[in-house]
Amino acid sequence: MALYRRNIGSTHQAIRVILGVALAIAGVAVLNGPAAWLVAALGGVFVLTGFVGYCPMCAIAGVGRRSGS
């Protein structure tokens, strides 16, 4: 039994993974200092939620898949 229900579709997942990788690369390659770590961590969160298929913020905002899907 899963602890969560997937709330983002496959297209949304792919966009999150691509955006997350781009943010992580930008954070490491372009920025310096604490901003670099913050942007890279945000990219990591996007990649993680993209792979898992669940986004807590989307669940709070009511964005995502319908319950019947």
Secondary structure, 3 states (H helix, E strand, C coil): CCCCCCCCCHHHHHHHHHHHHHHHHHHHHCCCHHHHHHHHHHHHHHHHHHHHCCCHHHHHHCCCCCCCC
